[in-house]
Amino acid sequence: MHQNADKAPSLFGNRFLQTVLLSNVLLQIGIWVRNFSILLYIADKTNNNPYAISLISVAEFAPIFVFSFIGGTFADRWRPKRTMIWCDLLSAVSVFVVLLMIQFGSWQSVFLVTFISAILSQFSQPSSMRLFKQHVAEEQLQQGMALFQSLMAIFMVLGPMLGTFTYSTFGLKTSIAVMGVAFLLSALILVRLPKDKEEQRPEVTKGQFRKEFNEGFRYVWQSPVLRTLGAVFILAGLAVGIAQALGLFIVTERLGQPKEFLQYILMVNGAAMLIGGGIVAVFAKKVAPQLLLAVGMLVGAICTVIVGYSTNVPLTLIVQFVNGLVFPCIHIGISTMILKWSHQSIVGRVNGVLSPMFIGTMVISMSFAGTLKDAYPLVTIYTGAGILFILGAFVMIPIMRQKEPDMSEGISQS
């Protein structure tokens, strides 16, 4: 099916996983230090100008929406190990160039740090998915994804504290330098990855990029599972965008707490995600990814509605903990479905087609969240977000019993 040995190594004995996990630890350190140092710096520099602060999110999410299609197509064409190393190296170089620009007084160039690394991640991330498909045994995919989910959860707890501490103690320039060094070390660690497979690819001809680009869309459209996953992405993106954008008002209006209280909600949520990722890793082999995703969506719906209604701090914290506990089901379910229902030669393009559906709708709902807040009470808005989650779970009913296709024969869809 793909290049597993006759007997798959244990998950932690897998050289690919060891290398990518260590690389991700360094990248997460760099990203969280970057996010919080730039956020705090822009807030200080512009006296909390909402337009300037919102530009940080635009710089982070716009490249994901625009370059995900292109990055996924090139990731399927290029050698994945080489692509990942070059992306980290170029990110590090761009960071040090921006640091030089700041040194000469161009503080606005801090936006470029986020923008450039977000673009490069759209080439690196699908390449990582390709290697995951090659080097992790089919029966270990869900457990492998659970490890990555746990790593993300750890940094959701530690990241904000690490970023705030670095900026408050050492200032912007040192914080940006930390990011550059983190990306540089990540590139060095990725050298440990197994050598790229020599693949027979047709000679690049005029119009081939467009052909491969369209092939990704066609592949998703022809697969009932991936097509349904696209609909789930759209509904989940709309719901997550609304809930995320208005989280601060839940703290100040519904709970009557100062805005700083939001960090405690995020920390409770992150700690629960860490526990949830561990639980899913234990049971991953026995549960179909469709069921994981559907359970995550349904529980997420209930939690979202309760958060909108609650005026009780302990209740909101408990519900946020439960929500964090099941979030890994959504993330791991989606990632596993993309890997299992995509042929190795096209997984980058599939990821490039589906990811912007979530990011795009999330950004759209974030941009409308303020208008909705002026027109409707928070209870109504959060109930609406909960309904979107429920619709996402119902959309999945027709594919709940679908078995993964045999990927041994080309990229034909079953």
JOJODA-V675471 format. One line per field, one symbol per residue. ss: DSSP state (h for helix, s for strand, l for the rest). psi: psi as a letter, one per 20 degrees, with the letter a starting at -180 (. if undefined). A space follows every 10 residues. Layout:
ss: ???
psi: ???
//
This chain:
ss: llllllllll llllhhhhhh hhhhhhhhhh hhhhhhhhhh hhhhhhlllh hhhhhhhhhh hhhhhhhhhh hhhhhhhllh hhhhhhhhhh hhhhhhhhhh hhhlllhhhh hhhhhhhhhh hhhhhhhhhh hhhhhllhhh hhhhhhhhhh hhhhhhhhhh hhhhhhhhhh lhhhhhhhhh hhhhhhhhhh llllllllll lllllllhhh hhhhhhhhhh hhlhhhhhhh hhhhhhhhhh hhhhhlhhhh hhhhllllhh hhhhhhhhhh hhhhhhhhhh hhhhhhllhh hhhhhhhhhh hhhhhhhhhl llhhhhhhhh hhhhhhhhhh hhhhhhhhhh llllllhhhh hhhhhhhhhh hhhhhhhhhh hhhhhllhhh hhhhhhhhhh hhhhhlhhhl llllllllll llll
psi: grmqrgoprq giiohggggh ggghggghgg ghggghgggh gggghjlkoh gghhhghghg hghgggiggg ghghhhhrpg ggggghgggh ggghghghhg hhhjjmhiih hhgggghhgh hihgghhhhg hghgipqgij ghhghhghgh ggggihghgg ggggggghgi rgghghhggg hghghggghi hiqqqqqopo qqqprpihgh ghghhgghgg hiohghghhg hgggghgggg gghghjhhhg ghghikqqhi ihhhghgggg ghhggghggh hgjghipqhg gggggggghh gggggghhhp jpgggggggh ggghhihhhg ghggghgggh jpqhijhghg hhggghgggg hghghghigg ghhhhqqhgg ghgghghggg hgghhighjh jpqqrojinb kqq.
//
